[in-house]
Amino acid sequence: MTERTPAISSRLPQVGTTIFSVMSALAAEHGAVNLGQGFPDFDCDPALIDAVHQAMRAGHNQYPPMPGVPALRQAVAAKIEAITGRRYSPDTEITITAGATQAILTAILAIVHPGDEVIVLDPCYDSYVPNIELAGGKAVRVPLTPGTFRPDFGKISATLTPRTRAILINSPHNPSATVWSAEDMQTLQDLLAPTDVLLISDEVYEHMVFDGAEHQSAARFPGLAARAFIVSSFGKTFHVTGWKVGTVAAPAPLMAEFRKVHQFNVFTVNTPMQHGLAAYLQDPAPWQQLPAFYQAKRDLFRQGLEGSRLRLLPSTGSYFQCVDISAVSDLGEADFCQWLTREIGVAAIPLSAFYGDGFDQRVVRFCFAKKDDTLREAIARLRRL
């Protein structure tokens, strides 16, 4: 009998290998310093590993409750209240997820029906639009202001229609490293107030806000919090991106729908890591110290590139630094990143990869969540440009 694999119609016909995988593979091939993909090259606090080890030894190795280990949900609720003043019920309004990416997909699947529109702000993280399409929705891309990456509320307002089901925002922002102000969040609150539009607020870099500024979570704004799924990530906060553990906070009616999808999506999340994180969160110092930790790395990287031909854009949050390459090369962003990896030995990500139309503004993104020695080596190579 001849073997024949039936053809299928792709749910995501436009999706290929992500630029992050492509550039990481190219960096490995050429021995380049990988400042492309957004993950640390240093380890987490040994105390966190010890806490997970202790949880395993204590027998926490079977399924936890579907919404997450109660102690962890309680710790997350307490942390959000301490920061924002808003109290979420650990029982009905906090869910532990298999990373922020799963959290965002689950929120979209819970609320988006075929034909619904979801506003995303370009440039945006690459999972957002495929998530919307998997739900049968239509992504409506609204560009952030080129150069500053500030939200253009006039354009957002003009895009709102009776079909708009949700808007997805991200602050601190990947890839541009900009941070929404309190005024931005208040404007969004006022804009959405007369509508039934829901909000998905991707806040995975919430503890990476610099120069004394405060992260303006949607939880701080009652009119936004009442309609928002607020997403965060232990992977980003505690340097354990491979653990894939995140959180979602939302009002009980929204969370009830979220959990309906979650229980048939991943059902639940790694048990000993949840217990370990719950124990580790009893000390707030690690996340409280994170802004200073990453600001020092940002400053090391920026100071090292001062006087170079790369024009540094502001970096007010996240662990990314964008640069304008116009004075260095006539190549487009994608070709420049390939050339930079092969010839200079540093990997970066083109900002055009985050735009639906591939908009090229001669800007590339570096990740400075690296050991200081890694950053110094990258700086030495980049100063050859």
SVG drawing of the C-alpha trace seen along z (x, -y; Angstrom):
<svg xmlns="http://www.w3.org/2000/svg" viewBox="-22 -62 58 64">
<polyline fill="none" stroke="black" stroke-width="0.4" points="0.0,0.0 1.3,-3.5 1.6,-5.8 -0.3,-9.1 -0.5,-11.9 -3.7,-13.8 -3.4,-17.5 -4.8,-20.0 -5.8,-23.6 -3.6,-25.6 -5.2,-27.6 -2.1,-29.9 -1.1,-30.0 1.1,-33.1 3.1,-31.8 6.6,-30.5 9.6,-30.1 9.8,-33.1 12.6,-35.7 13.8,-34.9 14.5,-31.3 16.1,-32.3 18.5,-34.8 19.4,-32.6 20.3,-29.8 22.4,-32.2 24.1,-33.5 25.0,-29.9 26.3,-29.1 28.6,-32.1 29.6,-32.2 27.9,-35.6 27.0,-37.3 23.2,-36.7 21.5,-40.0 18.5,-39.0 16.2,-36.6 14.9,-38.1 16.1,-35.8 18.9,-36.1 22.2,-34.3 22.6,-34.2 20.9,-32.0 18.2,-32.7 18.6,-33.1 19.8,-29.8 17.2,-30.3 14.4,-29.9 15.9,-26.7 16.2,-25.5 12.5,-26.3 11.4,-24.3 13.7,-21.4 12.2,-21.5 8.7,-21.4 9.6,-18.3 11.1,-16.6 7.9,-17.5 5.9,-15.5 4.3,-18.3 4.6,-16.4 0.9,-15.7 -1.8,-17.8 -2.5,-21.1 -5.9,-22.7 -6.8,-23.8 -6.5,-27.6 -3.2,-27.1 -1.7,-26.4 -3.7,-28.4 -0.6,-29.7 0.7,-31.1 -2.6,-32.7 -2.7,-34.3 0.9,-35.6 0.1,-37.0 -3.0,-38.8 -1.1,-40.2 1.7,-41.5 -0.8,-43.2 -2.5,-44.8 0.8,-46.1 1.8,-47.6 -1.5,-48.9 -4.0,-49.0 -6.4,-46.8 -7.5,-43.6 -8.1,-40.5 -9.7,-37.4 -7.2,-34.5 -10.2,-32.2 -12.0,-33.7 -9.8,-36.4 -6.2,-35.0 -5.1,-32.1 -1.6,-30.6 -0.8,-29.9 1.9,-28.1 3.6,-31.4 2.3,-34.7 2.0,-33.5 -0.5,-30.8 -2.3,-33.4 -2.8,-35.7 -4.0,-32.9 -6.4,-31.7 -7.9,-35.2 -8.4,-35.6 -10.0,-32.2 -12.3,-33.0 -13.7,-36.3 -13.2,-36.4 -15.8,-34.9 -15.6,-34.5 -15.8,-37.9 -14.9,-39.9 -12.2,-42.6 -9.3,-43.0 -7.1,-46.0 -3.3,-45.5 -0.7,-48.3 2.1,-47.9 4.9,-47.0 3.7,-44.1 4.8,-40.8 4.5,-38.1 2.0,-35.8 -0.8,-38.3 -2.1,-38.2 -1.9,-34.4 -3.8,-34.1 -6.6,-36.3 -6.8,-34.4 -6.9,-31.0 -10.0,-32.3 -11.6,-33.3 -11.2,-37.0 -9.7,-39.8 -6.7,-41.7 -6.9,-45.4 -3.5,-46.9 -3.1,-50.5 0.5,-51.9 2.2,-53.4 3.7,-56.8 6.9,-56.1 10.0,-57.4 8.4,-57.7 6.2,-54.6 3.6,-56.5 0.0,-55.4 -2.0,-57.5 -5.4,-57.7 -7.0,-59.5 -6.2,-56.5 -7.3,-54.0 -10.6,-55.9 -11.2,-55.9 -10.6,-52.2 -13.3,-51.3 -16.4,-49.8 -19.4,-47.8 -17.4,-44.7 -14.4,-45.6 -14.3,-43.0 -10.9,-43.9 -7.8,-45.9 -4.4,-44.4 -1.7,-46.7 1.8,-46.1 3.7,-48.2 6.6,-48.2 6.7,-47.6 8.4,-44.9 10.1,-45.8 10.4,-49.5 11.2,-49.7 8.7,-52.5 6.5,-52.8 2.9,-54.1 2.3,-57.0 -0.5,-57.5 -1.9,-60.0 -1.9,-57.4 -3.7,-54.9 -6.3,-57.5 -6.9,-58.4 -7.4,-54.8 -9.8,-54.4 -11.8,-57.5 -11.8,-56.2 -13.2,-52.7 -15.6,-53.9 -18.7,-54.2 -17.9,-50.9 -18.0,-47.2 -14.5,-46.7 -12.4,-44.4 -8.7,-44.9 -5.8,-42.5 -2.9,-44.2 0.4,-42.4 2.5,-43.5 5.3,-40.9 8.0,-43.6 6.2,-45.3 9.3,-45.3 11.6,-46.7 10.7,-50.4 13.7,-52.8 14.8,-56.3 12.4,-56.3 9.2,-55.9 6.3,-53.7 4.7,-51.0 1.2,-52.0 -0.7,-48.7 -4.3,-48.5 -5.1,-47.5 -4.4,-51.0 -7.3,-52.4 -10.8,-51.1 -12.4,-51.7 -9.7,-49.6 -9.4,-46.9 -13.1,-46.2 -12.7,-45.1 -9.1,-43.8 -7.2,-40.6 -3.8,-41.6 -1.0,-39.2 2.4,-38.9 5.3,-36.4 7.5,-34.8 9.8,-33.8 10.6,-37.5 10.6,-38.6 12.8,-35.9 15.1,-35.0 13.5,-31.6 11.9,-32.0 12.2,-28.3 9.9,-27.5 6.9,-29.0 4.9,-30.1 2.7,-33.2 -0.3,-34.8 -3.6,-36.4 -5.7,-38.7 -9.3,-39.6 -12.7,-40.4 -14.5,-37.2 -17.0,-37.1 -14.1,-37.4 -12.0,-34.9 -14.8,-32.4 -14.7,-32.4 -10.9,-32.4 -10.9,-29.3 -13.3,-27.4 -10.7,-27.6 -7.7,-27.2 -9.0,-23.9 -9.2,-22.4 -6.1,-24.2 -3.3,-23.2 -5.6,-22.4 -2.9,-23.3 0.7,-24.2 3.9,-22.7 3.2,-21.9 6.6,-22.1 7.5,-25.3 4.2,-26.9 5.0,-25.9 8.6,-27.1 7.4,-30.5 4.9,-30.8 7.6,-30.4 10.0,-32.7 7.4,-35.5 7.3,-35.8 10.4,-38.0 9.5,-41.0 13.2,-42.1 13.9,-40.2 11.2,-41.9 11.7,-45.2 15.4,-45.3 14.7,-44.4 14.4,-47.9 17.9,-48.9 19.3,-45.6 18.2,-46.0 18.8,-49.8 22.4,-49.1 22.6,-46.8 20.9,-49.3 23.3,-52.0 26.3,-49.8 25.1,-49.0 24.2,-52.6 27.4,-54.1 29.4,-51.5 27.8,-52.6 27.9,-56.3 30.0,-57.9 29.4,-55.0 27.5,-55.3 24.5,-53.6 21.9,-56.2 20.4,-55.1 16.7,-55.4 15.2,-55.9 14.9,-52.8 12.5,-53.5 11.4,-50.0 11.7,-46.2 15.2,-44.8 15.6,-46.0 17.5,-48.7 16.6,-49.9 19.1,-51.7 18.8,-53.6 21.2,-52.1 20.9,-54.8 24.5,-56.1 26.0,-52.6 24.4,-51.0 22.1,-51.4 20.7,-47.9 17.2,-47.3 16.7,-46.1 16.4,-42.3 19.5,-42.3 21.4,-44.4 20.7,-42.0 21.9,-39.1 25.1,-41.0 25.7,-42.1 25.5,-38.5 27.8,-37.1 30.4,-39.9 30.4,-41.7 29.4,-38.8 26.4,-40.3 22.8,-39.2 19.9,-41.6 16.2,-41.6 14.8,-43.9 11.8,-45.9 10.2,-45.3 9.5,-41.7 7.0,-43.1 4.9,-45.0 2.2,-43.4 3.4,-45.2 7.1,-44.8 7.5,-48.6 11.2,-49.3 12.4,-52.4 16.1,-51.5 15.8,-50.4 16.9,-47.1 16.5,-45.8 19.1,-44.5 18.4,-42.6 20.6,-43.6 19.4,-40.8 22.9,-39.4 25.9,-39.0 28.0,-42.2 30.9,-40.3 28.5,-39.4 27.5,-43.0 31.1,-44.2 32.0,-41.8 29.0,-42.9 29.9,-46.5 33.5,-45.9 32.3,-44.3 29.6,-46.9 32.1,-49.8 33.8,-48.5 30.9,-49.7"/>
</svg>
